[in-house]
Amino acid sequence: MEDLDQFRSEVREWLEANCPESQRQPITAAEQFWGGRRAKFPSEDARLWYERMRDKGWIVPEWPAEYGGGGLSDQQGKIIKDEMKRINARTPVYGIGIWMLGPAILEYGNEQQKQQHIRAIINAETRWAQGYSEPGAGSDLASLQCKAEDMGDHFLVNGSKIWTTNADKCDWIFCLVRTDPEAKKQEGISFLLIDMDTPGISTTPIELISGESEFCQTFFDNVKVPKENLVGELNKGWSVAKALLVHERKLMAEMGSDSPRKIVVPNEAAHKYLEFEDGRIADAQLRSDLADYNMQMHAIALTHFRTFEEKTSGVRSAAPLVMKYLGTEAEKVKSELLLAIMGSRGLGWEGEGFEQDELDTLRLWAMSKAFTIAGGSSEIQLNVIAKSVLELPQNKEK
Ligand SMILES: Cc1cc2nc3c(=O)[nH]c(=O)nc-3n(C[C@H](O)[C@H](O)[C@H](O)COP(=O)(O)OP(=O)(O)OC[C@H]3O[C@@H](n4cnc5c(N)ncnc54)[C@H](O)[C@@H]3O)c2cc1C
């Protein structure tokens, strides 16, 4: 414990000395750095901050040092995160390589894949897209049809993936592909890493209600993929896919609290926009909704804390399975509540006449719906909880 206290003081001191003042402000979407072949730093300070964190090994403190991580424990990683949050330090580089693919490669990849891809993610040289969903295979992901035929020295990939976020800006895509059409659906799937510059790949953007999130449909037309890009065993990609989804759902559960924008907090919004009588919010319904929301958030924060403690002490816990559902649904409730509190001030989509916070709140309201779908919809999460946590009887036909 004393060691951790000592570590916390060192982290605090290092961050004070190394995090530029401009990198301690709320970040806008345009200021986020995602890395990749075509990426540019939004400012010199952003570059300096990223490079200092990379050289310190703190881009992902818990990843092994031999691949560019910090080689630190989960507890030390959490201390770094907490201390960064304390001074509002910006995330130096974003990416699903860090959040989702990296942990899956560390678990299932071979040494060559770890050396190549983990290091490139830390060095912000590669930006990754996720190729899971297909038209007709979203919730029922195992029905996917995009196929990879074994051609001896390579796979030949044909088909398409949909909702591939920012695929048009990414360098690589990890894909679930069907390698055995005869096998039971989960058993004929493999996990491939594909360079987006390979001939035969094209992307078509799809616009979203928030006006921001850039979805694509990604097409594969006779795309040759080297055999060494297979992660894990042939036809055993479903295990890799599920492990990666655990990381995706953890990310989604915390999405709202890690928003790049300055977060408008319902309690503060209430003071700004609502009338008070005798020190209480005058509107009884809003008063009650706000109290419910605060209690729910407190319970979620305690559960997050419990999950972390259970993980670090090696206790198997069902909590991570429920956090995606709870976190994203709470984010939706928060957004609805904020709009109710702001009244007509919360209805601005763009233009003058509204403060930036007000415009952001409406856009986050639209995005909050998406969080409950991405990475597995709330209905699917409830199915998982029914099966794996509550052990309720299942529909035998499935
Ligand atoms: C913001 C965002 C980013 C995304 N990014 C990516 C990405 O980068 N790569 C990628 O591959 N995919 C991505 N997705 C796609 C996402 O994984 C799918 O949208 C999701 O899995 C749901 O699939 P679907 O859209 O096909 O809906 P469907 O599966 O068609 O579901 C439609 C509705 O039916 C309900 N439903 C379906 N089956 C059941 C059931 N068995 N029981 C109860 N209800 C059911 C669902 O809950 C949903 O409400 C993203 C989605 C979003 C919103």
The ligand as an SDF file (V2000), in Angstrom:
LIG
                    3D

 53 58  0  0  0  0  0  0  0  0999 V2000
  -22.0280    4.0020  -32.6530 C   0  0  0  0  0  0  0  0  0  0  0  0
  -21.8920    2.6400  -33.2600 C   0  0  0  0  0  0  0  0  0  0  0  0
  -20.6560    2.2260  -33.7140 C   0  0  0  0  0  0  0  0  0  0  0  0
  -20.5350    0.9570  -34.2980 C   0  0  0  0  0  0  0  0  0  0  0  0
  -19.3100    0.6190  -34.7920 N   0  0  0  0  0  0  0  0  0  0  0  0
  -19.1440   -0.5970  -35.3730 C   0  0  0  0  0  0  0  0  0  0  0  0
  -17.8710   -0.9550  -35.9260 C   0  0  0  0  0  0  0  0  0  0  0  0
  -16.9050   -0.1780  -35.9330 O   0  0  0  0  0  0  0  0  0  0  0  0
  -17.7560   -2.1790  -36.4770 N   0  0  0  0  0  0  0  0  0  0  0  0
  -18.7830   -3.0890  -36.5040 C   0  0  0  0  0  0  0  0  0  0  0  0
  -18.5790   -4.2040  -36.9650 O   0  0  0  0  0  0  0  0  0  0  0  0
  -20.0230   -2.7510  -36.0220 N   0  0  0  0  0  0  0  0  0  0  0  0
  -20.2250   -1.5230  -35.4690 C   0  0  0  0  0  0  0  0  0  0  0  0
  -21.4700   -1.1720  -34.9830 N   0  0  0  0  0  0  0  0  0  0  0  0
  -22.6000   -2.0670  -35.2170 C   0  0  0  0  0  0  0  0  0  0  0  0
  -23.1550   -2.6900  -33.9630 C   0  0  0  0  0  0  0  0  0  0  0  0
  -22.3240   -3.7100  -33.4670 O   0  0  0  0  0  0  0  0  0  0  0  0
  -24.5620   -3.2420  -34.3390 C   0  0  0  0  0  0  0  0  0  0  0  0
  -25.3530   -2.1230  -34.6920 O   0  0  0  0  0  0  0  0  0  0  0  0
  -25.2190   -3.9680  -33.2040 C   0  0  0  0  0  0  0  0  0  0  0  0
  -24.5380   -5.1640  -32.9150 O   0  0  0  0  0  0  0  0  0  0  0  0
  -26.7010   -4.2890  -33.5160 C   0  0  0  0  0  0  0  0  0  0  0  0
  -26.8070   -4.9170  -34.7560 O   0  0  0  0  0  0  0  0  0  0  0  0
  -27.8030   -4.3810  -35.8890 P   0  0  0  0  0  0  0  0  0  0  0  0
  -27.5510   -2.9090  -36.0650 O   0  0  0  0  0  0  0  0  0  0  0  0
  -27.6430   -5.2440  -37.0650 O   0  0  0  0  0  0  0  0  0  0  0  0
  -29.2520   -4.5060  -35.2660 O   0  0  0  0  0  0  0  0  0  0  0  0
  -30.1620   -5.8360  -35.2610 P   0  0  0  0  0  0  0  0  0  0  0  0
  -29.3350   -6.9920  -34.8290 O   0  0  0  0  0  0  0  0  0  0  0  0
  -30.8740   -5.9220  -36.5480 O   0  0  0  0  0  0  0  0  0  0  0  0
  -31.1790   -5.4810  -34.1010 O   0  0  0  0  0  0  0  0  0  0  0  0
  -32.3180   -4.6260  -34.3110 C   0  0  0  0  0  0  0  0  0  0  0  0
  -33.0880   -4.5630  -33.0140 C   0  0  0  0  0  0  0  0  0  0  0  0
  -33.5650   -5.8740  -32.6470 O   0  0  0  0  0  0  0  0  0  0  0  0
  -33.1420   -6.2060  -31.3340 C   0  0  0  0  0  0  0  0  0  0  0  0
  -32.8020   -7.6320  -31.2660 N   0  0  0  0  0  0  0  0  0  0  0  0
  -32.0880   -8.3390  -32.1790 C   0  0  0  0  0  0  0  0  0  0  0  0
  -31.9450   -9.6240  -31.7790 N   0  0  0  0  0  0  0  0  0  0  0  0
  -32.5770   -9.7270  -30.5800 C   0  0  0  0  0  0  0  0  0  0  0  0
  -32.7730  -10.7990  -29.6520 C   0  0  0  0  0  0  0  0  0  0  0  0
  -32.2690  -12.0110  -29.8800 N   0  0  0  0  0  0  0  0  0  0  0  0
  -33.4580  -10.5380  -28.5030 N   0  0  0  0  0  0  0  0  0  0  0  0
  -33.9580   -9.2990  -28.2530 C   0  0  0  0  0  0  0  0  0  0  0  0
  -33.8130   -8.2470  -29.1110 N   0  0  0  0  0  0  0  0  0  0  0  0
  -33.1320   -8.4570  -30.2490 C   0  0  0  0  0  0  0  0  0  0  0  0
  -31.8910   -5.3630  -31.1010 C   0  0  0  0  0  0  0  0  0  0  0  0
  -31.6900   -5.1340  -29.7200 O   0  0  0  0  0  0  0  0  0  0  0  0
  -32.2350   -4.0780  -31.8300 C   0  0  0  0  0  0  0  0  0  0  0  0
  -33.0360   -3.2490  -31.0100 O   0  0  0  0  0  0  0  0  0  0  0  0
  -21.6440    0.0930  -34.4120 C   0  0  0  0  0  0  0  0  0  0  0  0
  -22.8950    0.5190  -33.9500 C   0  0  0  0  0  0  0  0  0  0  0  0
  -23.0320    1.7790  -33.4020 C   0  0  0  0  0  0  0  0  0  0  0  0
  -24.3880    2.2140  -32.9440 C   0  0  0  0  0  0  0  0  0  0  0  0
  1  2  1  0
  2  3  1  0
  2 52  2  0
  3  4  2  0
  4  5  1  0
  4 50  1  0
  5  6  2  0
  6  7  1  0
  6 13  1  0
  7  8  2  0
  7  9  1  0
  9 10  1  0
 10 11  2  0
 10 12  1  0
 12 13  2  0
 13 14  1  0
 14 15  1  0
 14 50  1  0
 15 16  1  0
 16 17  1  0
 16 18  1  0
 18 19  1  0
 18 20  1  0
 20 21  1  0
 20 22  1  0
 22 23  1  0
 23 24  1  0
 24 25  2  0
 24 26  1  0
 24 27  1  0
 27 28  1  0
 28 29  2  0
 28 30  1  0
 28 31  1  0
 31 32  1  0
 32 33  1  0
 33 34  1  0
 33 48  1  0
 34 35  1  0
 35 36  1  0
 35 46  1  0
 36 37  1  0
 36 45  1  0
 37 38  2  0
 38 39  1  0
 39 40  1  0
 39 45  2  0
 40 41  1  0
 40 42  2  0
 42 43  1  0
 43 44  2  0
 44 45  1  0
 46 47  1  0
 46 48  1  0
 48 49  1  0
 50 51  2  0
 51 52  1  0
 52 53  1  0
M  END
$$$$
